[in-house]
Amino acid sequence: MSKPFRRSWNSRTAPGGETAARLVAAALAWALCAGFATAQEARPAGPEPEGMAWVPGGVFTMGTDDRDAHDSERPAHKVQVRGFWIDRTEVTNAQFRKFVEATGYKTTAERPVDWEVLKKQVPPGTPKPADEVLQPGSLVFTPPVGKLPPGGLDDVSNWWRWVIGADWRHPEGPGSSIDGKDDAPVVHVAFEDAEAYAKWAGKRLPTEAEWERAARGGNENWRYGWGDSFAPGGKRMANTWQGRFPEVVEDEDGFPRIAPVKQFQPNGYGLYDTIGNVWEWCSDWYRPDAYRLDGDRELTVDPKGPAKSYDPMEPYQPKRVSRGGSFLCSSNYCTNYRPSARNGVATDSGMSHLGFRCVKDVEPAR
Protein backbone atom coordinates (compact mmCIF):
# COMPACT_ATOMS: atom_id res chain seq x y z
CA MET A 1 0.00 0.00 0.00
CA SER A 2 2.83 2.42 0.75
CA LYS A 3 4.87 1.97 -2.46
CA PRO A 4 2.96 4.52 -4.60
CA PHE A 5 3.40 7.07 -1.83
CA ARG A 6 7.12 6.41 -1.62
CA ARG A 7 7.57 6.98 -5.33
CA SER A 8 6.12 10.47 -4.99
CA TRP A 9 8.09 11.36 -1.88
CA ASN A 10 11.17 13.54 -2.35
CA SER A 11 13.56 12.47 0.40
CA ARG A 12 16.18 15.07 -0.63
CA THR A 13 13.90 17.98 0.32
CA ALA A 14 12.12 16.41 3.30
CA PRO A 15 13.18 16.98 6.93
CA GLY A 16 14.98 13.87 8.02
CA GLY A 17 15.46 12.58 4.47
CA GLU A 18 14.76 8.90 3.91
CA THR A 19 13.94 8.31 7.60
CA ALA A 20 11.10 10.80 7.39
CA ALA A 21 9.94 9.21 4.16
CA ARG A 22 9.73 5.80 5.78
CA LEU A 23 7.87 7.18 8.79
CA VAL A 24 5.31 9.00 6.71
CA ALA A 25 4.88 6.03 4.38
CA ALA A 26 4.32 3.76 7.38
CA ALA A 27 1.80 6.21 8.80
CA LEU A 28 -0.08 6.26 5.51
CA ALA A 29 -0.07 2.46 5.31
CA TRP A 30 -1.48 2.30 8.85
CA ALA A 31 -4.15 4.86 7.97
CA LEU A 32 -5.15 2.88 4.88
CA CYS A 33 -5.39 -0.31 6.95
CA ALA A 34 -7.42 1.49 9.57
CA GLY A 35 -9.72 2.83 6.87
CA PHE A 36 -10.19 -0.68 5.50
CA ALA A 37 -11.01 -1.98 8.97
CA THR A 38 -13.51 0.79 9.57
CA ALA A 39 -15.20 0.05 6.26
CA GLN A 40 -15.70 -3.54 7.36
CA GLU A 41 -17.53 -2.51 10.53
CA ALA A 42 -20.86 -2.10 8.74
CA ARG A 43 -23.20 -5.10 8.90
CA PRO A 44 -23.83 -6.47 5.40
CA ALA A 45 -27.16 -5.69 3.78
CA GLY A 46 -29.63 -8.51 3.42
CA PRO A 47 -30.97 -11.22 5.73
CA GLU A 48 -28.91 -12.65 8.57
CA PRO A 49 -27.87 -16.28 7.96
CA GLU A 50 -29.95 -18.54 10.18
CA GLY A 51 -28.44 -19.06 13.61
CA MET A 52 -25.47 -16.76 12.93
CA ALA A 53 -24.29 -13.42 14.26
CA TRP A 54 -22.24 -10.69 12.60
CA VAL A 55 -18.76 -9.96 13.91
CA PRO A 56 -17.45 -6.68 12.49
CA GLY A 57 -13.98 -6.56 11.04
CA GLY A 58 -11.33 -4.35 12.54
CA VAL A 59 -8.12 -4.22 14.50
CA PHE A 60 -7.95 -5.79 17.95
CA THR A 61 -5.42 -7.05 20.48
CA MET A 62 -4.95 -10.80 20.17
CA GLY A 63 -3.26 -12.82 22.89
CA THR A 64 -2.17 -11.45 26.23
CA ASP A 65 0.84 -10.40 28.26
CA ASP A 66 -0.82 -11.49 31.50
CA ARG A 67 1.91 -13.02 33.65
CA ASP A 68 -0.42 -15.87 34.69
CA ALA A 69 -1.20 -16.88 31.11
CA HIS A 70 0.52 -19.67 29.22
CA ASP A 71 3.55 -18.80 27.09
CA SER A 72 1.67 -19.79 23.95
CA GLU A 73 -0.69 -16.83 24.48
CA ARG A 74 2.15 -14.30 24.32
CA PRO A 75 2.88 -11.71 23.18
CA ALA A 76 -0.23 -9.58 22.90
CA HIS A 77 -0.22 -8.18 19.36
CA LYS A 78 -2.39 -6.20 16.99
CA VAL A 79 -4.37 -8.18 14.43
CA GLN A 80 -6.76 -7.11 11.72
CA VAL A 81 -9.56 -9.33 10.41
CA ARG A 82 -12.40 -8.84 7.95
CA GLY A 83 -15.99 -9.00 9.14
CA PHE A 84 -17.65 -12.44 9.13
CA TRP A 85 -20.71 -14.38 10.22
CA ILE A 86 -20.33 -16.94 13.01
CA ASP A 87 -22.64 -19.50 14.58
CA ARG A 88 -24.30 -18.15 17.70
CA THR A 89 -23.84 -21.51 19.39
CA GLU A 90 -21.64 -24.53 19.17
CA VAL A 91 -22.91 -27.06 16.62
CA THR A 92 -25.48 -29.21 18.40
CA ASN A 93 -26.29 -32.89 18.29
CA ALA A 94 -29.47 -32.11 16.35
CA GLN A 95 -27.59 -30.10 13.73
CA PHE A 96 -24.89 -32.74 13.34
CA ARG A 97 -27.53 -35.47 13.03
CA LYS A 98 -29.06 -33.67 10.04
CA PHE A 99 -25.64 -33.66 8.36
CA VAL A 100 -25.11 -37.38 9.01
CA GLU A 101 -28.60 -38.31 7.82
CA ALA A 102 -28.14 -36.27 4.64
CA THR A 103 -24.68 -37.60 3.77
CA GLY A 104 -24.21 -40.94 5.52
CA TYR A 105 -20.98 -39.58 6.99
CA LYS A 106 -19.06 -41.67 9.53
CA THR A 107 -16.92 -39.78 12.02
CA THR A 108 -13.34 -40.66 12.83
CA ALA A 109 -14.46 -42.23 16.12
CA GLU A 110 -16.77 -44.57 14.19
CA ARG A 111 -13.95 -45.97 12.02
CA PRO A 112 -11.24 -48.49 13.00
CA VAL A 113 -7.87 -46.97 13.86
CA ASP A 114 -5.45 -47.21 10.91
CA TRP A 115 -2.09 -48.29 12.34
CA GLU A 116 -0.24 -47.19 9.17
CA VAL A 117 -1.42 -43.64 9.87
CA LEU A 118 -1.08 -43.81 13.64
CA LYS A 119 2.52 -45.06 13.65
CA LYS A 120 3.64 -41.86 11.89
CA GLN A 121 2.31 -39.86 14.84
CA VAL A 122 4.19 -41.69 17.60
CA PRO A 123 7.93 -42.03 18.29
CA PRO A 124 9.77 -44.44 15.96
CA GLY A 125 9.85 -47.97 17.31
CA THR A 126 6.54 -47.72 19.14
CA PRO A 127 5.05 -51.24 19.07
CA LYS A 128 1.74 -51.78 17.34
CA PRO A 129 -1.16 -52.05 19.81
CA ALA A 130 -3.27 -55.18 19.83
CA ASP A 131 -5.91 -55.32 17.11
CA GLU A 132 -8.70 -55.26 19.68
CA VAL A 133 -7.45 -51.85 20.81
CA LEU A 134 -7.48 -50.43 17.27
CA GLN A 135 -11.27 -50.52 17.14
CA PRO A 136 -13.57 -47.53 16.67
CA GLY A 137 -13.61 -45.40 19.80
CA SER A 138 -12.72 -42.11 21.40
CA LEU A 139 -11.31 -40.51 24.54
CA VAL A 140 -13.83 -40.25 27.36
CA PHE A 141 -13.51 -38.17 30.51
CA THR A 142 -13.57 -40.69 33.36
CA PRO A 143 -12.91 -38.98 36.72
CA PRO A 144 -11.26 -40.97 39.48
CA VAL A 145 -13.35 -42.21 42.36
CA GLY A 146 -11.99 -40.97 45.65
CA LYS A 147 -8.40 -39.83 46.02
CA LEU A 148 -6.46 -38.81 42.90
CA PRO A 149 -4.18 -41.74 41.85
CA PRO A 150 -0.37 -41.53 41.79
CA GLY A 151 0.86 -38.98 39.28
CA GLY A 152 -1.81 -36.53 40.37
CA LEU A 153 -2.58 -33.66 38.03
CA ASP A 154 0.56 -34.36 35.99
CA ASP A 155 -0.86 -37.61 34.62
CA VAL A 156 -3.87 -37.04 32.34
CA SER A 157 -4.50 -40.80 32.19
CA ASN A 158 -5.94 -40.33 35.68
CA TRP A 159 -9.08 -38.92 34.06
CA TRP A 160 -8.94 -39.79 30.34
CA ARG A 161 -9.71 -43.28 29.01
CA TRP A 162 -9.82 -44.70 25.49
CA VAL A 163 -13.30 -46.23 25.21
CA ILE A 164 -14.15 -48.52 22.31
CA GLY A 165 -17.60 -47.67 21.03
CA ALA A 166 -17.54 -44.05 22.21
CA ASP A 167 -18.62 -41.60 19.51
CA TRP A 168 -20.89 -38.60 18.99
CA ARG A 169 -24.01 -40.76 19.40
CA HIS A 170 -22.60 -42.58 22.44
CA PRO A 171 -20.55 -39.95 24.28
CA GLU A 172 -19.77 -42.10 27.32
CA GLY A 173 -19.36 -45.33 25.37
CA PRO A 174 -21.68 -48.23 24.49
CA GLY A 175 -24.96 -47.99 26.35
CA SER A 176 -24.90 -44.20 26.53
CA SER A 177 -26.86 -42.01 24.14
CA ILE A 178 -27.76 -38.45 23.24
CA ASP A 179 -31.49 -39.05 23.55
CA GLY A 180 -33.04 -35.87 24.93
CA LYS A 181 -29.81 -33.95 24.30
CA ASP A 182 -30.52 -32.40 20.92
CA ASP A 183 -29.48 -28.97 22.22
CA ALA A 184 -26.15 -30.12 23.67
CA PRO A 185 -22.96 -29.48 21.68
CA VAL A 186 -21.87 -32.42 19.55
CA VAL A 187 -18.61 -33.95 20.82
CA HIS A 188 -16.22 -36.72 19.80
CA VAL A 189 -15.67 -34.96 16.47
CA ALA A 190 -12.16 -34.93 15.04
CA PHE A 191 -10.88 -32.05 12.92
CA GLU A 192 -11.83 -33.66 9.59
CA ASP A 193 -15.34 -34.34 10.93
CA ALA A 194 -15.81 -30.68 11.81
CA GLU A 195 -14.46 -29.64 8.41
CA ALA A 196 -16.80 -32.04 6.63
CA TYR A 197 -19.82 -30.64 8.46
CA ALA A 198 -18.75 -27.05 7.76
CA LYS A 199 -18.36 -27.76 4.03
CA TRP A 200 -21.78 -29.43 3.88
CA ALA A 201 -23.33 -26.42 5.64
CA GLY A 202 -21.70 -23.96 3.21
CA LYS A 203 -19.44 -22.62 5.92
CA ARG A 204 -15.91 -23.15 7.22
CA LEU A 205 -14.06 -23.38 10.51
CA PRO A 206 -12.84 -20.07 11.96
CA THR A 207 -9.22 -19.04 12.07
CA GLU A 208 -8.11 -18.58 15.64
CA ALA A 209 -7.84 -14.83 15.04
CA GLU A 210 -11.49 -14.77 13.96
CA TRP A 211 -12.45 -16.97 16.89
CA GLU A 212 -10.73 -14.70 19.43
CA ARG A 213 -12.18 -11.57 17.84
CA ALA A 214 -15.65 -13.13 18.20
CA ALA A 215 -15.10 -14.47 21.71
CA ARG A 216 -14.02 -11.09 23.04
CA GLY A 217 -17.45 -9.73 22.18
CA GLY A 218 -16.18 -6.28 21.26
CA ASN A 219 -14.02 -5.64 24.35
CA GLU A 220 -10.36 -6.56 23.96
CA ASN A 221 -9.27 -5.47 27.43
CA TRP A 222 -11.26 -7.90 29.56
CA ARG A 223 -9.58 -10.94 31.08
CA TYR A 224 -12.71 -13.02 30.55
CA GLY A 225 -15.33 -12.84 27.86
CA TRP A 226 -17.61 -10.78 30.10
CA GLY A 227 -15.29 -8.67 32.27
CA ASP A 228 -12.40 -8.96 34.71
CA SER A 229 -14.26 -10.89 37.42
CA PHE A 230 -14.75 -14.61 36.93
CA ALA A 231 -18.10 -14.72 38.71
CA PRO A 232 -19.39 -11.14 39.07
CA GLY A 233 -21.69 -10.90 42.06
CA GLY A 234 -21.30 -14.65 42.56
CA LYS A 235 -22.98 -15.41 39.22
CA ARG A 236 -21.43 -18.10 37.05
CA MET A 237 -20.97 -16.83 33.49
CA ALA A 238 -19.84 -20.01 31.75
CA ASN A 239 -19.96 -23.78 32.17
CA THR A 240 -16.64 -24.61 33.81
CA TRP A 241 -15.57 -27.15 36.44
CA GLN A 242 -17.29 -26.70 39.78
CA GLY A 243 -15.22 -28.04 42.66
CA ARG A 244 -11.70 -29.52 42.83
CA PHE A 245 -10.67 -31.00 39.49
CA PRO A 246 -10.91 -33.86 38.65
CA GLU A 247 -12.13 -35.85 41.63
CA VAL A 248 -14.66 -33.47 43.19
CA VAL A 249 -17.50 -31.89 41.24
CA GLU A 250 -19.97 -29.56 42.89
CA ASP A 251 -23.18 -28.94 40.96
CA GLU A 252 -23.57 -25.20 41.48
CA ASP A 253 -25.50 -24.37 38.30
CA GLY A 254 -27.25 -27.60 37.31
CA PHE A 255 -24.63 -28.62 34.75
CA PRO A 256 -21.89 -30.83 36.25
CA ARG A 257 -20.87 -31.89 32.72
CA ILE A 258 -21.84 -30.48 29.29
CA ALA A 259 -24.69 -27.98 29.29
CA PRO A 260 -27.23 -27.43 26.52
CA VAL A 261 -26.40 -24.33 24.47
CA LYS A 262 -27.76 -20.92 25.48
CA GLN A 263 -27.76 -21.60 29.24
CA PHE A 264 -25.49 -18.65 30.00
CA GLN A 265 -25.81 -15.08 28.82
CA PRO A 266 -24.40 -14.22 25.38
CA ASN A 267 -21.42 -11.95 24.84
CA GLY A 268 -21.46 -8.54 23.17
CA TYR A 269 -21.81 -10.08 19.69
CA GLY A 270 -24.69 -12.32 20.74
CA LEU A 271 -22.59 -15.52 20.92
CA TYR A 272 -23.19 -18.25 23.47
CA ASP A 273 -20.63 -20.47 25.20
CA THR A 274 -17.50 -19.17 23.51
CA ILE A 275 -16.02 -19.73 26.95
CA GLY A 276 -16.42 -23.08 28.70
CA ASN A 277 -18.73 -26.00 27.87
CA VAL A 278 -16.60 -27.56 25.08
CA TRP A 279 -13.38 -26.64 23.32
CA GLU A 280 -13.87 -25.50 19.72
CA TRP A 281 -11.81 -26.42 16.67
CA CYS A 282 -10.11 -23.66 14.67
CA SER A 283 -8.52 -24.02 11.24
CA ASP A 284 -4.96 -23.02 12.24
CA TRP A 285 -2.14 -25.49 12.69
CA TYR A 286 -0.89 -25.36 16.27
CA ARG A 287 2.49 -24.15 17.43
CA PRO A 288 3.08 -22.85 20.94
CA ASP A 289 5.34 -20.14 19.47
CA ALA A 290 2.96 -19.12 16.67
CA TYR A 291 2.67 -15.50 17.79
CA ARG A 292 6.43 -15.06 18.15
CA LEU A 293 6.99 -16.23 14.58
CA ASP A 294 5.53 -12.94 13.37
CA GLY A 295 8.42 -11.06 14.94
CA ASP A 296 7.88 -7.37 15.68
CA ARG A 297 5.14 -6.62 13.17
CA GLU A 298 3.04 -3.64 14.17
CA LEU A 299 -0.02 -5.23 12.58
CA THR A 300 -0.75 -8.76 11.41
CA VAL A 301 -3.47 -8.83 8.75
CA ASP A 302 -5.91 -11.76 8.50
CA PRO A 303 -3.54 -14.40 9.93
CA LYS A 304 -4.11 -18.04 8.99
CA GLY A 305 -1.55 -19.54 11.36
CA PRO A 306 1.75 -21.35 10.69
CA ALA A 307 2.37 -23.48 7.60
CA LYS A 308 2.51 -26.66 9.67
CA SER A 309 2.16 -27.72 13.27
CA TYR A 310 4.88 -28.42 15.80
CA ASP A 311 4.52 -29.15 19.48
CA PRO A 312 7.79 -30.06 21.21
CA MET A 313 5.80 -32.07 23.75
CA GLU A 314 4.48 -34.34 20.95
CA PRO A 315 6.67 -33.64 17.91
CA TYR A 316 5.25 -36.40 15.70
CA GLN A 317 1.59 -35.52 16.19
CA PRO A 318 -0.12 -33.07 13.78
CA LYS A 319 -2.23 -30.66 15.80
CA ARG A 320 -4.77 -27.95 15.14
CA VAL A 321 -5.78 -25.15 17.46
CA SER A 322 -8.75 -25.42 19.78
CA ARG A 323 -10.16 -22.49 21.72
CA GLY A 324 -12.47 -21.52 24.57
CA GLY A 325 -11.86 -24.09 27.28
CA SER A 326 -14.50 -26.54 28.45
CA PHE A 327 -16.50 -27.81 31.39
CA LEU A 328 -13.24 -29.39 32.62
CA CYS A 329 -11.40 -26.08 33.09
CA SER A 330 -10.84 -25.19 36.73
CA SER A 331 -8.92 -22.80 38.95
CA ASN A 332 -6.86 -25.63 40.49
CA TYR A 333 -5.73 -27.19 37.20
CA CYS A 334 -6.18 -25.01 34.12
CA THR A 335 -7.71 -21.58 33.68
CA ASN A 336 -8.40 -21.84 29.96
CA TYR A 337 -11.77 -20.12 30.34
CA ARG A 338 -10.35 -16.93 28.76
CA PRO A 339 -10.56 -15.61 25.18
CA SER A 340 -6.77 -15.64 24.79
CA ALA A 341 -6.29 -19.27 25.91
CA ARG A 342 -5.26 -21.69 23.17
CA ASN A 343 -4.62 -25.40 22.97
CA GLY A 344 -3.19 -27.86 20.46
CA VAL A 345 -5.21 -31.01 19.74
CA ALA A 346 -4.31 -34.03 17.63
CA THR A 347 -6.21 -33.74 14.36
CA ASP A 348 -7.55 -37.30 14.62
CA SER A 349 -8.77 -36.89 18.19
CA GLY A 350 -12.35 -37.11 19.30
CA MET A 351 -12.91 -36.25 22.95
CA SER A 352 -15.86 -35.79 25.27
CA HIS A 353 -15.14 -32.07 25.71
CA LEU A 354 -14.32 -31.06 22.12
CA GLY A 355 -16.77 -29.57 19.62
CA PHE A 356 -16.88 -26.65 17.16
CA ARG A 357 -18.80 -23.80 15.58
CA CYS A 358 -18.60 -22.46 12.03
CA VAL A 359 -18.15 -19.15 10.25
CA LYS A 360 -19.38 -17.85 6.92
CA ASP A 361 -17.74 -15.26 4.70
CA VAL A 362 -19.63 -12.25 3.43
CA GLU A 363 -21.04 -12.99 0.00
CA PRO A 364 -19.82 -10.49 -2.62
CA ALA A 365 -22.37 -8.02 -3.87
CA ARG A 366 -24.02 -8.95 -7.17
N, C-alpha and C positions, 0 to 999 in steps of 0.2 A: 504493500500500500504506500510506502514512503518513497519508493524509487522515483516516481514522476516529480515529487517535490524536490528531491535532491538534485535532479537534473536542472531545475530552475533556480537553485540556490547558488549565489555567488559567494564562495567562501573567502575570496580575496578581499571583499569589501565589508564583510560582516564582522562585528565584534567577536573576537574569540576564534575566528577562522573556522577550520573544519570542525572543531569541537562544538562550536555553536550550531553549526549546520546539523551535526548528528543529534544534538539535543532538541532542536526544533523539529527535525524530521521525526524523532521518536515521539515528541509531543503530539504531532499531527497524526501519527499512526495510532496512538492511544485514543485520540479524539474520534478518529474514524471507527475504531473498534467500539468505543462507547456509544457512538451514534447507531451502529449496527445493533448493539444490544438493546438500546432503547426502542428501536423500531420493532424488535421482536416482542416487546412487552404486551402489545395489543393482542387481545384474544381473537382468534380467526373468526371471520364471518361464517354463518351457517350453523347447522345443528351440532350439538355436542355429541360425540360418539357415546353410545350407550355404556353406562357404568364407568365413564372416564372423566377425569378432571384436567383442566388446563394448567400447565406450569409455565409461566412466562420465561422467556430467555433473558439472559443478562449475565453480569459478572458477579461472582460471589466468592467467599472464602471457603475453600475446600480443605478438609483435614483440620488439624489442631496442633497447637504448641503446648497444650495442657501437660504439665509434668507427670500427671497420673495416667496419661494415655499410653497406648502401646506405641513402640517406635514406628510401626508401619503406618501410623496415622500422621506422622510428621514428614516435612514441615507443613504448617498452614501455608496455603498459596492461592493466588488469584486464578480463577478459572472462568471461562466464558462458554456458555452453552446456548443453543438455539431453543426456542420455545417448543414444547411437545405436549402431547396428551399422555396421561398415565392412568392405569386402572385405579379406581378409588380404593379397592380392596385387593388383598391377595387372591389369587385364583382359587376358587372353592371346589369342593368335591363335585358339586352339581355341574359346574362349568366344565370341569375336566371330564366328567362322565359323558357330556354331550360330544366332546371331541373324540373320545374313545368309541362311542357308539356310531359316530359318523365315519370314522376311518378304520376301525378295527385295530388301532395302534396298541402295541404291547410295550410297556415301560421296561427300562433296564432291569428293574427288580423282578420282573416277570419272566426274564430270560435266563438260561443257565450261564454261569460265569465262564468266559472263554479264557482258558489258561494261557493261550498264545498271546493274548492281549495283556493279561494280568502280569505275566512274568517280566514284561518290559517296564512295569511300574514299581517293581520291588528290586532290592539289591541283587546283583548277579550271584548266582549260586543258591538262591532261595529254593528250597525243595517244593515240588508241586504238592498242593494239599490233596487229601483224599477226594475221590470223585464225589462222594456223598456230601462233601462240604461245598463243592462247586455247583450247587443247585440254586435255582432262583430264590432270592431273598434280599434282605436289607438290614441296615443297622437300626436297632430298636433301643430306645432309652429304657434301661432296666435298673432302677435305683436299688442300692443295697438295703437289706433288711437289718436294722440295728446298726451297730457300730461300723464305720467305714473300714473296709479291709486294708491290709498292708499295702503300702504305696500311696494311700490317701488320695489327695487331690492331684497328685502328679501322675497317677495311673488312670487314664480314661477308661480302661477296660473294667474299672470298678463300677461303671454305670452304662457302658455301651456293650451290646451283645449282637452278634450276627445271628439273625433268626431266619431260617429257611421258611419260605411261605409268607414272609412279611412283604407287603406291597401297598399301593395306594388304597386298594379296597380292603386290605387287612392290615391296618397300621400297627397292630401289636403282634401280628403273626396269625397262623391258622386259628380259626375260631373267633377271631375278632372281626368287626365289620364297621362300616361307616353308615349303617342304617340310622336315620334320624340326625345325621350330621352333614346334611347338604350344604349348610352355611359355614362349615369349618374349612380352613385352608387345606388344599390337597397337599400331602406330604409323600415322602418316598419317591420323589421325582428327581432323576439325575439331570445333568445339564442338557443332554440331547433330548430328553423328554420335554423339558420346559421350552426348548427351542422349537420342537415339533409342534407343540400346542400353539406357540406364538405365531408361527408361520401359517397354521391352519386358520387362526383367528384374524389374519391380516395385520399382524402386529409384529413386534420384536421384543427382545429383552433389553432393559435399559443399560446404558453404560453406567459405571459407578459414579461418574460425575453427574449424570442426569439423576440417578437415584438419590445422591446426597442433596442435590439442589431441591428435589421434590420433598425429601424427608425433613428438610429444615423448615419447610412451610413458610418461607419468606423472611425468616429471621436467622441470619448467619452467626449471631453472637451468642445464642443460647447454648448451654452445655447439653441440654436434652432437647427433644423435639417440641417441647411446650414451655420451656423456661429454664431457670437455673436450679430449681428445687425439684428433687426426684418425685416427691409426693406432696405437692403444695396443699397446705391445710389438712394433711393426712389422707388426701385422696389419691388413689392409685391411678396413674395415667396410661399405663400399658400393662400387658400381660407378661410379667416376669416372675422369676422364682420367688415364692413366698416361704420364708423359713431359712434353714441352714442347708445349703446345697452339699451333696445330693440326697442325704439320708433323711432329712426332715422337711416336710412340706406342710405349710400352714395355709389352709384355704381361707384367705382374707377377702376374696372378691367373687367366689363362686367358680373359679376356673383354675384348679390345681394343675391342669395340663393345658392343652390347646383350647383356645376360646373360639366360638363362632366369630365371624367378622363383625365389625361395627358395634362392639361392646364397649369401646372406649371412645372418648370424644375425638373428632378428626382434627388434623392440624390446619394451619392457615390456608392450605390449598385444597382442603376438603378431603384429605387422604386418611384412611384408617389403618392402624396397625403397622405403620412404617417402622415403629419401634416395638420390639417384643413379639410375642406369639410365635412366629416362625422366621428363620433366616430367609433371605430372598436372593435368588440367583441374579447376577449381573453378567454382562457379556465380556467383561475384561478378563484377560489372563491375570493370574495373581503373582505378584512379587512383593515381598515385604518392603523393598526399597523403591517401589514404583515411583513415588513422588520425588525422590532424590535423583532419579534418572533425568529429570527435566532440568537439573542444574539450577541456575539463578534466573530463570525466565521471569519477567515481570508479569506476564499473562500467558496462560496456557489456553488455547482455543480448541474447544470441542474434543477433548482428549478421548482416545479409544483404548488406552492402556498399553502395556508393553507388547512387543511382538510375540513373545512366548513366555510361559510361566517358569518360575524357578523359586523353590522354597528350600533353603538349606537344611531344614528339618526333615524333608522328604524329597530329595533331589530328583528321584526317578518318577515322581507322580505328577502328571499334568493337573493343574488346579485352575479354577476360575474363582472370581471374587463372589462372596456372598456378603449381604449387608443387613443391618437392622437388629441383630440379636434375636433371641427367642424366649420362650417360656422357661428355658433353663438358665438364663443369665441371672446372676445374683451378686450381691455385694461382697460375699465371702469367697467367690471364686472368679467370676469374670463380670466386668461392668460394661458389656457390649451393648447396652441399651442406650446408645448415643448415636446421633447421625454420622459422626466421623468414624465410628468403629468399623473395621473391615476384617474379613476373614478369608482364608484360602481353603477351598473344598475340592477334593478329588472329583474330576468331571464325571466319573462313573458312579459316584456315590448317591444312594438314596438314604435318607435318614428321617427319623420321626420328628424332627424339628426344622425341616428344610422345605421351603416352598418357593413361590415366585409371584411376581405381577408383571404385566407387560406395558409397553409404551407404543405410541403410534405417532408417526411423523405427520406434520401438517401437509395436507394435500395441496399441490400447486394450483394456483388459480387458473381457471379455464377461460 
